[in-house]
Amino acid sequence: MTDAQALHAAHGTQDSASSSLAGKTVLVTGASSGIGQGIAIELARLGADVAVNYVRNAAGAQETVGAVRALGVRAEAFRCDVSSRADLFGMIESIDAVLGGPDIVVSNSVEVLTKPLMDVTEAEWQRAMEITCSAFLYLAQASAPIMRRRGAGWLIGITSLGAHRVLDDYALLGVPKAALEHLMRYLAAELRPQGIRVNAVSPGAVKTAAMRAVRGDELAEERMAMFRATAPARQTAMPADIGRLVAFLCSPQADLVVGQTLVIDGGMSLY
């Protein structure tokens, strides 16, 4: 069973009574696996059509597309390196032409590279900042006119506990995430009067391919077991949980949640 099939099975089928995002189009960057894939499937379960962004993992993107379509909504894959402003603008134009929108943009892409800061090259630093932080700005600039035309919009950045805590060799992920969170606050203040809500979601430890790539399979399993044992909830978030929190931020119930970073980690960051 693929990751997308497992996520689809966990989510179940679309429930028309809970299709709160019907008629909406969502773009999820980095949606070919892990958290991005989970967000895409959860928002599809709530009725949204989904634009699945990827850059390398075409097979994973097609798995996400298949899982989304199985829920009875539209989905298309869009290849784009989010570090390029021009390419991002082109992707948004394509999404508008093919699916309409986007009404919701979830900026989830990240360059997974861990190393000591003293060993980081100029190119690595620039790419990490472009993919995580600058892309969020470019996505806002490209999608805001469409959102204003459609009457409302939502921009969600996916960040990390590493934006506030020092983790081993994590600077190339944590520093751009910290910058994203502050950029998010400025965007929220500027765009909320235009009907566009901007917030961020900060997951704790989530067992994904990215974590396995950073820590290795065995160490990733050990760390997840440790986090589950120490978190007050005695469990950590799954990709579907991240998706449900994103869906809440796009609901009328979250209308007054503006420029905030919501942590979802089972309480592990309390210690």
Buried (B, 14 or more C-beta within 10 A) or exposed (E): EBBBEBBBEEBEEBEEEEBBBEEBBBBBBBBBBBBBBBBBBBBBBBBBBBBBBBBEBEEBBBBBBBBBBBBEBBBBBBBBBBBBBEBBBBBBEBBBEBBBBBBBBBBBBBBBBBEEEEEBEEEBBEBBBBBBBBBBBBBBBBBBEBBBEBEBBBBBBBBBBBBBEEEEBBBBBBBBBBBBBEBBBEBBEBBBEEBBBBBBBBBBBBBBBBBBEBBEEEEBBEBBEEBBEEBEEEBBBBBBBBBBBBBBBBBEEBEEBBBBBBBBBBBBBEE
